[in-house]
């Protein structure tokens, strides 16, 4: 057989000799070259992988077994110049790892140009929004460079191709109902095409075929089009684009107005999970270890639309700890609610008098506003983080601790209605992220609280909280933030000088008259939480340093703690100086790693993020030590 010689731009002249063997029947790139030059497409393989009649004397041999005899044949004919080892990419089946042999065969196609144009326009003209927007380019690129779609598959399972053939005249018959005779020759000898539709063709009909289409059903009329389509970014063109053009073609309008794309869940090293690699985390096993809510929370915490995330034990443990924090805080609150004489007004908490109550209710409504904004923008990870931080830091760590002092003292007004109000609203806010534990707590809480207003019966159908701007209280927020800052500053100084918790330390705060009143009102809480005996001063000269004091500047003034009788100041200065020097070396080491491009490119993202967090902590600690040493030396 004479082999034609052709020239084509597909040949890389820098690779090998610049002369390329082309087999249009067994390689996609070669097939395209063959089409451009009208080359004959010759298939040498049977469907079982053996050589067919086009293989000459090798007919009937397995294609792998025939390789060595062919090389020997070339050698005997003096047509073999040399043999070189060469690594190249060969497609393998992901299930059985067999080499995939491309073949040219007759298939069914969908002409894509008339479908792709309106699907592109739907996004380009704003009728469909993709979140995040950066995936618009990927969507457009696929549709702009689209080829006709091969929709037939040689598989055992799927929707069968709706085509029959006449055994007598060869007519192709495509009808809505199974034909009984050939429309061309009236023969009843027909057979159905054995192929099935590509699974993505079937899936592309999901938005309307599940609702009864092509019949005009009540469900189809009500649910089509829908609002938001949520799926992974890796199937934007496999599924989403095909749903869009299928919906447009079959229904005449877009199937949804928003496409929300989530990222992929990677293993702890940032590698895509697969059965072949053996790095799949079994969700059922993880749920058994951490709980379903913890797994759900870990998967959605801090994630942004379209971004991949790594699943690791640290996230799972943190999520489980948060669920436990919520459970324990709720148990404490409900235990006290059961002892209350009255919980009247817990639902609306109107006309609040106590500063701490006004603060936590104001913060609750601010958080509800943030969550609402994040939800509107599809920033679900940010919404979840806002609720998490409010519950853990403000409600549990501060407001509950403040309420304990008031409850023990039997103060009026009681904080219990506010404790109940905030907890009940937080459970509603958290429900989409922790559905099981919040429902369980909410049911128990509902049995304790007097019924006021709606009775939804289940948290999952209860109204989601809306922010009430009328309960924003800037003054209360500033004042309680000052109390929190003072308490933290006193705690930090105790920790720096390693003073035992049972030691009460005399402390003076020099501040304005406004905040002197605030600190006076909160003295019991500040002293209880920081282990100091508080004295307030409004001296214009500030809190003087006697040489026995450790001081720290806070937003509202200066805190000075008398530590001379508890520690050796000179020894402490030496120890703190040594610690600062050691911290400086530690910081230099981390900063060096983070400035190394090779480390940044090769290290897992989790390791890089951890080092950045350590660097921030080291900087903050060094600034604190420097400030304290400066004041001790003043």
Helices and strands as residue ranges (DSSP letters): H 28-36, G 53-58, H 66-76, E 109-110, H 113-124, E 129-131, H 135-144, E 149-150, E 152-153, E 164-166, E 172-173, E 190-192, E 196-197, H 199-204, H 206-209, H 218-223, E 228-232, G 233-235, I 236-240, H 241-251, E 258-262, E 265-266, H 283-290, H 292-300, E 309-310, H 313-337, H 355-376, H 380-389, I 390-400, H 401-409, H 416-430, H 435-448, G 459-461, G 469-471, H 474-496, E 505-511, H 513-521, H 523-530, E 532-537, E 549-554, E 557-562, H 569-594, H 597-602, H 605-633
